[in-house]
C-alpha cells in the first residue's frame, strides 16, 4: 500500500502531469539500480580519447586546412554540403525521429497524461542532436569556403545558420512522422537530389561559386534562426495531439539496439534490419525461369531482382571514394573495401540463415561445400563490379597515376566478398573466452573478435590496398598478382570453409 500511495497514478482525482509521472519513474529506476554504470562511462570516455589521439591530427588537418578550397573545387564543397543536409534528413526519417523508451511506450503512452509533456523530452533530444549535426556541417563549410584568417563573427554566423538548419530539418522529419501517408513526397527528395549532387561534386562546372558577403551573413542567420524558433513553437503546440502509432516501430528498434549494446551481442542486428526492410513491402518480382542454376544461386538472383532500388543506391555510392580523393592516406582503400562489403551484403541474409538454421539445406540434398560455392557467386559478382566501378570513377576524376584501375578493382572483388561472407557466418558472440588484461583494465574479447571477423582476409588484397593508399602505381603485373591472391583466398575459403561431405554449413 505504501508503494501505491507513493505513485501519482493511484491517487484519486485529476490525472497526473507528465512531469510528475516521469519524476516518479526516474525515482523508482534509481532505487532499482543505476542504468548507466561508472564502468560504462569509463569505457566510453577511454574509447573517445583513444580515437581522438589516433585519428585526430590527420582528420583535423583535413577538416580545417591552412587555406580554403581553390575556386575549381568550391562546387564540390557546395555539393557535399547539400548532400550532407539531404543525408541528415534521410537519417532522421529512418530513425523516427521521435523515440521513446520501450517501458515508457508500454506504460506511460497509454496513460491519461498530457501527450505534450510526455513527448517534449524526446523532441528536445532530437533538436539538440540535429542542431549539433547541422553545426558540424556548417563547420566543414566555413573551413573550406571562408577566407583566412576567419573572423570570429563569420565563424559564429556560419555555425548558427547550420544549427538552425539542422533544427528545421528535424522539425520537418517530425511533421512527416506525424502523417506518414502525406510524407511520401518527402522521401522522394533524397532519390531526386543525391544523384545530381554527386554529379556536381565530380565535375567542374563553368564559373566560380559566388561568395557570401560577411555583411549578409548576419541577416541570413537571423532569418534562419527566426524560422527555426517559429517552427519549434508550432511543433511543440502540435505535440498535444501527436498520434501514438508512429512511435511504436522506431522506439522498438531503438530498444533492440540498446539491448545489443548492453548485452554485447550485436549478431542479431543484421537479421533485425533485414526483417524491417521486408516488412510491409509488396513483392512485385516474378519467379525466375527454370534453368540449370543451383537453388541457392537462383534464390540470390531473385533477391537481387527484389532489391533493385538498393542496387541503384550502390551504383551511386561508387562515386563516394572519388569525391573524397583528398582524404588522408588509407581512407580510399577503407572506403573501397567498405563499399564492396556493402555491395556483397545485398544477398548475405540467406547465408546467415543457412548458418543459423541449416534444416532447409538438408531438404535440398546439397552438401555444405556445394551450398557455399552457390552462395559465393552473387556476392563475388556484386563486390567485383562495385570495386571495378569505384576504381574506374577514381581513375577518371581523381588525381591518381595512370593504370588499369578498373581491372585492379575487379580483381579485388572476390577477396572483399569472402570477407563479407565470413562475417555473415560468424554467428553469435563467444562470451566464454577469458578476459584480457590491459593497463587500462580487463575486457571481454568476444565482441572484438566478432567485429574483426573476416578482416584477416585482406592479406590477399595487399597489391590493391597498396595502390589505393598511394604506395605503388598499378600495372598489369600487379593486377595479375592481385588475381592470383584473390583466387588463392577464394579457393582456401571454398575448400576449408566447410566439409564437402556434410549436408550443413
C-alpha positions as CSV (number, residue, x, y, z in Angstrom):
1,X,0.0,0.0,0.0
2,X,2.9,2.3,0.7
3,X,4.0,2.0,-2.9
4,X,0.6,2.7,-4.2
5,X,0.4,5.9,-2.0
6,X,3.8,6.9,-3.5
7,X,2.6,6.5,-7.1
8,X,0.7,9.5,-8.5
9,X,-1.3,7.1,-10.7
10,X,-3.0,5.5,-7.7
11,X,-4.2,8.9,-6.2
12,X,-7.9,9.6,-6.9
13,X,-8.6,12.9,-8.7
14,X,-7.3,14.6,-11.8
15,X,-4.7,12.7,-13.9
16,X,-1.1,13.5,-13.0
17,X,1.0,15.7,-15.1
18,X,3.6,14.1,-17.3
19,X,6.4,15.8,-15.5
20,X,5.4,14.3,-12.1
21,X,4.9,10.9,-13.7
22,X,8.4,11.0,-15.3
23,X,9.9,12.2,-12.0
24,X,8.3,9.3,-10.1
25,X,9.5,6.8,-12.8
26,X,13.1,8.1,-12.5
27,X,13.0,7.8,-8.8
28,X,11.8,4.2,-9.0
29,X,14.5,3.4,-11.5
30,X,17.2,4.9,-9.4
31,X,16.0,2.8,-6.4
32,X,16.1,-0.3,-8.5
33,X,19.6,0.2,-9.7
34,X,21.7,2.5,-11.9
35,X,21.1,2.1,-15.6
36,X,24.5,3.5,-16.6
37,X,27.4,2.3,-14.5
38,X,30.7,4.1,-14.0
39,X,32.5,1.3,-15.8
40,X,30.4,2.0,-18.9
41,X,31.2,5.7,-18.7
42,X,34.9,5.0,-18.2
43,X,35.0,2.6,-21.3
44,X,33.2,5.1,-23.5
45,X,35.4,8.0,-22.4
46,X,38.5,5.9,-22.9
47,X,37.3,4.9,-26.4
48,X,36.7,8.5,-27.3
49,X,40.2,9.6,-26.1
50,X,42.0,6.8,-27.9
51,X,40.1,7.5,-31.1
52,X,40.8,11.2,-31.0
53,X,44.5,10.5,-30.3
54,X,44.8,8.1,-33.2
55,X,42.9,9.9,-36.0
56,X,42.5,13.4,-34.5
57,X,45.6,15.2,-36.0
58,X,45.2,13.9,-39.6
59,X,41.4,14.4,-39.7
60,X,41.9,17.8,-38.1
61,X,44.1,19.0,-40.9
62,X,41.6,17.6,-43.4
63,X,38.6,19.3,-41.8
64,X,40.4,22.7,-41.2
65,X,43.1,23.2,-43.8
66,X,45.5,26.1,-43.7
67,X,43.9,27.6,-46.9
68,X,40.4,27.4,-48.2
69,X,39.4,25.3,-51.1
70,X,40.5,26.6,-54.6
71,X,38.0,28.1,-56.9
72,X,37.8,24.9,-59.0
73,X,36.9,22.8,-56.0
74,X,34.3,25.0,-54.4
75,X,31.4,23.5,-56.4
76,X,32.4,20.1,-54.9
77,X,32.2,21.6,-51.4
78,X,28.8,23.1,-52.1
79,X,27.5,19.8,-53.4
80,X,28.9,17.9,-50.4
81,X,27.2,20.4,-48.0
82,X,23.9,20.0,-49.8
83,X,24.3,16.2,-49.8
84,X,25.1,16.2,-46.1
85,X,21.8,18.1,-45.5
86,X,19.8,15.6,-47.6
87,X,21.6,12.8,-45.8
88,X,20.7,14.3,-42.4
89,X,17.0,14.4,-43.4
90,X,17.2,10.8,-44.7
91,X,18.7,9.7,-41.4
92,X,16.1,11.5,-39.3
93,X,13.3,9.9,-41.4
94,X,14.9,6.4,-40.8
95,X,15.3,6.9,-37.1
96,X,11.8,8.2,-36.5
97,X,12.8,10.8,-35.3
98,X,10.7,10.9,-32.1
99,X,11.6,8.0,-29.9
100,X,10.5,6.7,-26.5
101,X,11.9,4.1,-24.2
102,X,10.1,0.8,-24.5
103,X,8.8,0.9,-20.9
104,X,7.6,4.5,-21.5
105,X,6.0,3.3,-24.7
106,X,4.2,0.5,-22.9
107,X,3.2,2.1,-19.7
108,X,3.3,5.9,-20.0
109,X,2.0,6.5,-23.5
110,X,-1.4,4.8,-22.9
111,X,-1.9,6.7,-19.6
112,X,-4.2,9.8,-19.4
113,X,-1.3,12.3,-19.2
114,X,-0.8,15.2,-21.4
115,X,0.9,14.0,-24.6
116,X,2.9,17.2,-25.0
117,X,4.7,16.8,-21.7
118,X,5.5,13.2,-22.4
119,X,7.0,13.8,-25.9
120,X,8.7,17.1,-25.1
121,X,12.0,15.5,-23.8
122,X,12.2,13.3,-26.9
123,X,11.7,16.3,-29.1
124,X,14.4,18.2,-27.2
125,X,16.9,15.3,-27.7
126,X,16.1,15.3,-31.5
127,X,16.5,19.0,-31.8
128,X,19.8,19.1,-29.9
129,X,21.2,16.2,-32.0
130,X,20.1,17.8,-35.3
131,X,21.5,21.2,-34.2
132,X,24.8,19.6,-33.4
133,X,24.9,17.8,-36.8
134,X,24.0,21.0,-38.6
135,X,26.7,22.9,-36.8
136,X,29.3,20.3,-37.8
137,X,28.2,20.5,-41.5
138,X,28.4,24.3,-41.3
139,X,31.9,24.0,-39.7
140,X,33.0,22.0,-42.7
141,X,31.6,24.6,-45.0
142,X,33.3,27.5,-43.3
143,X,36.6,25.6,-43.2
144,X,36.5,25.1,-47.0
145,X,34.9,28.4,-48.2
146,X,35.8,31.1,-45.7
147,X,38.9,33.2,-46.2
148,X,41.9,33.1,-43.9
149,X,42.1,34.4,-41.2
150,X,38.4,33.8,-40.4
151,X,36.8,36.4,-38.2
152,X,35.0,35.1,-35.1
153,X,31.8,36.7,-36.2
154,X,31.9,34.9,-39.5
155,X,32.6,31.6,-37.8
156,X,29.7,32.2,-35.3
157,X,27.2,33.1,-38.0
158,X,28.1,30.0,-40.1
159,X,27.7,27.7,-37.1
160,X,24.4,29.4,-36.0
161,X,23.0,29.0,-39.5
162,X,24.0,25.3,-39.7
163,X,22.5,24.6,-36.3
164,X,19.2,26.3,-37.2
165,X,19.1,24.5,-40.5
166,X,19.5,21.2,-38.7
167,X,16.6,22.1,-36.4
168,X,14.4,22.9,-39.4
169,X,15.2,19.5,-40.9
170,X,14.4,17.7,-37.6
171,X,11.1,19.5,-37.4
172,X,10.3,18.6,-41.0
173,X,11.0,15.0,-40.1
174,X,8.8,15.2,-37.0
175,X,6.0,16.6,-39.2
176,X,6.5,13.7,-41.6
177,X,6.4,11.2,-38.8
178,X,3.1,12.6,-37.6
179,X,1.4,11.9,-41.0
180,X,3.3,9.0,-42.7
181,X,0.8,8.9,-45.6
182,X,1.4,12.5,-46.6
183,X,5.2,12.2,-46.1
184,X,5.8,10.0,-49.1
185,X,6.8,13.0,-51.4
186,X,9.4,13.9,-48.7
187,X,11.0,10.5,-49.0
188,X,11.5,11.1,-52.8
189,X,13.8,14.1,-52.1
190,X,16.9,12.0,-51.5
191,X,16.3,9.9,-54.6
192,X,15.9,13.1,-56.7
193,X,18.6,15.2,-55.1
194,X,21.5,13.0,-54.4
195,X,22.3,11.9,-58.0
196,X,22.7,15.4,-59.4
197,X,24.6,16.5,-56.3
198,X,27.0,13.6,-56.8
199,X,27.5,14.6,-60.4
200,X,28.1,18.2,-59.4
201,X,30.7,17.1,-56.8
202,X,32.6,15.1,-59.5
203,X,32.6,17.6,-62.4
204,X,33.8,21.2,-62.5
205,X,31.0,23.5,-63.8
206,X,32.0,26.7,-65.6
207,X,32.1,29.7,-63.3
208,X,33.1,30.1,-59.7
209,X,31.0,29.8,-56.6
210,X,29.9,33.3,-55.6
211,X,31.0,34.1,-52.1
212,X,28.6,35.2,-49.3
213,X,29.4,38.7,-48.1
214,X,30.2,39.0,-44.4
215,X,27.6,41.7,-44.1
216,X,24.9,39.3,-45.4
217,X,25.7,36.5,-43.0
218,X,24.1,38.2,-40.1
219,X,20.6,38.8,-41.7
220,X,20.7,35.3,-43.3
221,X,21.5,33.6,-40.0
222,X,18.9,35.7,-38.2
223,X,16.2,34.7,-40.7
224,X,17.0,31.0,-40.4
225,X,17.1,31.3,-36.6
226,X,13.7,33.0,-36.5
227,X,12.2,30.4,-38.8
228,X,13.6,27.6,-36.6
229,X,12.1,29.3,-33.5
230,X,8.6,29.7,-35.1
231,X,8.6,26.1,-36.4
232,X,9.7,24.8,-33.0
233,X,6.9,26.7,-31.2
234,X,4.3,25.3,-33.8
235,X,5.7,21.7,-33.3
236,X,5.6,21.9,-29.5
237,X,2.0,23.1,-29.7
238,X,1.1,20.3,-32.0
239,X,2.6,17.6,-29.7
240,X,-0.6,17.6,-27.7
241,X,-2.4,15.7,-30.4
242,X,0.5,13.6,-31.7
243,X,-0.7,10.1,-32.5
244,X,0.9,7.1,-30.8
245,X,1.0,4.6,-33.7
246,X,4.1,6.2,-35.5
247,X,6.1,6.0,-32.2
248,X,6.0,2.2,-31.8
249,X,8.3,0.9,-34.6
250,X,11.2,3.4,-34.2
251,X,11.1,3.1,-30.4
252,X,11.2,-0.7,-30.5
253,X,14.0,-0.6,-33.0
254,X,16.0,1.7,-30.7
255,X,15.3,-0.7,-27.8
256,X,16.7,-3.6,-29.7
257,X,19.9,-1.7,-30.5
258,X,20.2,-0.8,-26.8
259,X,19.7,-4.4,-25.8
260,X,22.5,-5.4,-28.3
261,X,24.8,-2.8,-26.8
262,X,24.0,-3.7,-23.2
263,X,24.4,-7.5,-23.8
264,X,27.4,-7.1,-26.1
265,X,25.6,-9.3,-28.6
266,X,25.3,-7.4,-31.9
267,X,24.9,-10.5,-34.0
268,X,21.1,-10.4,-34.2
269,X,21.0,-6.9,-35.5
270,X,21.5,-7.8,-39.2
271,X,18.6,-10.1,-39.1
272,X,16.5,-7.4,-37.4
273,X,17.4,-4.9,-40.2
274,X,16.6,-7.4,-42.9
275,X,13.2,-8.2,-41.4
276,X,12.5,-4.5,-41.0
277,X,13.4,-4.0,-44.7
278,X,10.9,-6.6,-45.9
279,X,8.1,-5.7,-43.6
280,X,5.3,-4.0,-45.4
281,X,6.9,-4.3,-48.9
282,X,4.9,-5.6,-51.8
283,X,6.9,-8.2,-53.8
284,X,6.4,-7.5,-57.5
285,X,9.2,-9.7,-58.9
286,X,8.3,-12.8,-60.8
287,X,9.8,-16.2,-60.2
288,X,12.8,-17.0,-62.4
289,X,12.5,-19.4,-65.3
290,X,13.7,-22.9,-64.7
291,X,17.3,-23.4,-65.5
292,X,20.3,-25.4,-64.5
293,X,21.5,-23.0,-61.9
294,X,21.6,-24.4,-58.3
295,X,18.7,-23.4,-56.0
296,X,20.8,-21.1,-53.8
297,X,22.0,-19.1,-56.8
298,X,18.5,-18.8,-58.1
299,X,17.4,-17.6,-54.7
300,X,20.1,-14.9,-54.6
301,X,19.2,-13.7,-58.1
302,X,15.6,-13.4,-57.0
303,X,16.7,-11.3,-54.0
304,X,18.6,-9.0,-56.4
305,X,15.6,-8.6,-58.5
306,X,13.6,-7.6,-55.5
307,X,16.3,-5.1,-54.3
308,X,16.6,-3.0,-57.5
309,X,16.4,0.2,-55.5
310,X,19.3,-0.8,-53.3
311,X,21.4,-1.7,-56.4
312,X,20.8,1.8,-57.7
313,X,22.0,3.3,-54.5
314,X,25.1,1.1,-54.5
315,X,25.8,2.3,-58.1
316,X,25.6,5.9,-57.0
317,X,27.8,5.2,-53.9
318,X,30.6,4.1,-56.2
319,X,31.4,7.8,-56.7
320,X,32.0,8.4,-53.0
321,X,35.7,7.5,-53.0
322,X,36.3,9.8,-55.9
323,X,34.6,12.7,-54.0
324,X,36.9,12.1,-51.0
325,X,40.1,11.5,-53.0
326,X,41.9,14.2,-50.9
327,X,41.3,12.3,-47.7
328,X,44.3,11.1,-45.6
329,X,46.3,8.1,-46.8
330,X,44.5,4.8,-46.3
331,X,41.0,6.3,-46.4
332,X,40.4,5.5,-50.1
333,X,41.3,1.8,-49.5
334,X,39.0,1.7,-46.5
335,X,36.1,3.3,-48.5
336,X,36.5,0.8,-51.4
337,X,36.6,-2.2,-49.0
338,X,33.6,-1.0,-47.1
339,X,31.7,-0.2,-50.3
340,X,32.5,-3.6,-51.7
341,X,31.4,-5.3,-48.5
342,X,28.1,-3.4,-48.5
343,X,27.5,-4.5,-52.1
344,X,28.3,-8.1,-51.3
345,X,26.0,-7.9,-48.3
346,X,22.9,-7.5,-50.5
347,X,22.3,-11.2,-50.5
348,X,24.0,-12.3,-47.4
349,X,20.9,-12.6,-45.3
350,X,20.4,-16.1,-46.8
351,X,23.9,-17.0,-45.8
352,X,23.3,-16.0,-42.2
353,X,20.0,-18.0,-42.2
354,X,21.8,-21.1,-43.6
355,X,24.4,-20.9,-40.9
356,X,21.8,-20.4,-38.1
357,X,19.1,-22.9,-39.3
358,X,20.6,-25.5,-41.8
359,X,17.3,-27.6,-42.0
360,X,16.5,-26.3,-45.4
361,X,19.8,-27.4,-46.8
362,X,19.1,-31.0,-45.8
363,X,15.8,-30.7,-47.7
364,X,17.7,-29.6,-50.8
365,X,20.1,-32.6,-50.6
366,X,23.2,-30.4,-51.1
367,X,26.4,-30.7,-49.2
368,X,27.8,-27.8,-47.3
369,X,30.5,-27.1,-49.8
370,X,28.1,-27.0,-52.8
371,X,25.9,-24.6,-50.9
372,X,29.0,-22.5,-50.0
373,X,30.0,-22.3,-53.7
374,X,26.5,-21.3,-54.7
375,X,26.2,-18.6,-52.0
376,X,29.5,-17.1,-53.1
377,X,28.5,-16.4,-56.7
378,X,26.3,-13.4,-56.2
379,X,28.4,-11.6,-53.5
380,X,31.6,-12.1,-55.6
381,X,29.9,-10.7,-58.7
382,X,28.5,-7.7,-56.8
383,X,31.7,-6.9,-55.0
384,X,33.8,-7.2,-58.1
385,X,31.5,-4.9,-60.2
386,X,31.3,-2.3,-57.4
387,X,35.0,-2.2,-56.8
388,X,35.7,-2.0,-60.5
389,X,33.2,0.8,-60.9
390,X,34.6,2.7,-57.9
391,X,38.2,2.3,-59.1
392,X,37.2,3.5,-62.7
393,X,35.5,6.6,-61.3
394,X,38.6,7.3,-59.2
395,X,40.8,7.0,-62.2
396,X,38.6,9.2,-64.3
397,X,38.1,12.0,-61.8
398,X,40.7,11.7,-59.1
399,X,44.4,12.8,-59.1
400,X,45.7,9.2,-59.4
401,X,48.6,7.8,-61.5
402,X,47.5,6.2,-64.8
403,X,47.0,2.5,-64.8
404,X,44.4,-0.3,-65.1
405,X,42.5,0.7,-62.0
406,X,39.2,-0.9,-63.2
407,X,41.0,-4.3,-63.6
408,X,42.6,-3.9,-60.1
409,X,39.2,-3.3,-58.6
410,X,37.7,-6.2,-60.5
411,X,40.4,-8.5,-59.1
412,X,39.9,-7.1,-55.6
413,X,36.2,-8.0,-55.5
414,X,36.4,-11.8,-54.7
415,X,38.6,-11.1,-51.6
416,X,36.1,-8.4,-50.3
417,X,33.2,-10.8,-51.0
418,X,34.9,-13.6,-49.0
419,X,35.5,-11.2,-46.1
420,X,31.8,-10.3,-46.1
421,X,30.8,-14.0,-46.3
422,X,33.0,-14.8,-43.3
423,X,31.4,-12.0,-41.3
424,X,27.9,-13.3,-42.3
425,X,28.8,-16.8,-41.0
426,X,30.4,-15.6,-37.8
427,X,27.3,-16.4,-35.7
428,X,26.9,-15.3,-32.1
429,X,29.5,-13.6,-30.0
430,X,31.6,-16.0,-28.0
431,X,31.3,-14.7,-24.4
432,X,33.0,-17.7,-22.9
433,X,36.5,-16.5,-23.7
434,X,38.8,-15.5,-20.8
435,X,39.2,-11.8,-20.1
436,X,42.2,-9.9,-21.5
437,X,44.1,-7.8,-19.0
438,X,45.4,-4.4,-20.2
439,X,46.9,-1.4,-18.4
440,X,43.6,0.3,-18.7
441,X,41.7,-2.7,-17.3
442,X,40.3,-6.0,-18.4
443,X,37.8,-6.5,-21.2
444,X,36.0,-9.5,-22.8
445,X,37.5,-10.2,-26.3
446,X,34.4,-11.9,-27.7
447,X,32.7,-8.7,-29.2
448,X,36.0,-7.5,-30.6
449,X,36.7,-10.9,-32.3
450,X,33.2,-10.8,-33.7
451,X,33.7,-7.3,-35.1
452,X,37.0,-8.2,-36.7
453,X,35.8,-11.5,-38.2
454,X,37.0,-11.8,-41.8
455,X,39.4,-8.8,-41.7
456,X,42.4,-11.1,-42.0
457,X,41.1,-12.0,-45.5
458,X,42.5,-8.6,-46.6
459,X,46.0,-10.1,-46.6
460,X,45.0,-11.4,-50.0
461,X,44.4,-7.8,-51.2
462,X,47.8,-6.3,-50.4
463,X,48.5,-5.0,-54.0
464,X,45.1,-3.3,-54.4
465,X,45.2,-1.8,-51.0
466,X,48.8,-0.5,-51.5
467,X,47.8,1.0,-54.9
468,X,44.8,2.8,-53.3
469,X,47.0,4.0,-50.5
470,X,49.5,5.5,-52.9
471,X,52.3,3.2,-52.2
472,X,52.7,1.8,-55.7
473,X,51.4,2.6,-59.2
474,X,49.0,0.0,-60.6
475,X,50.3,-2.0,-63.6
476,X,49.1,-5.1,-65.3
477,X,51.7,-7.1,-63.5
478,X,50.2,-6.0,-60.1
479,X,46.8,-6.8,-61.5
480,X,47.9,-10.4,-62.2
481,X,49.4,-10.7,-58.7
482,X,46.1,-9.5,-57.3
483,X,44.2,-12.0,-59.4
484,X,46.4,-14.8,-58.1
485,X,46.0,-13.7,-54.5
486,X,42.2,-13.4,-54.8
487,X,42.0,-16.8,-56.4
488,X,44.1,-18.3,-53.7
489,X,41.9,-16.7,-51.0
490,X,38.7,-17.8,-52.7
491,X,40.0,-21.4,-53.1
492,X,41.1,-21.6,-49.5
493,X,37.6,-20.3,-48.4
494,X,35.8,-22.8,-50.5
495,X,38.0,-25.8,-49.6
496,X,38.4,-25.1,-45.9
497,X,35.2,-23.2,-45.1
498,X,33.1,-26.4,-44.6
499,X,33.2,-30.1,-45.0
500,X,32.3,-31.3,-48.5
501,X,30.5,-34.4,-47.2
502,X,28.3,-32.9,-44.6
503,X,24.9,-31.5,-45.7
504,X,25.2,-28.5,-43.4
505,X,27.4,-25.4,-43.3
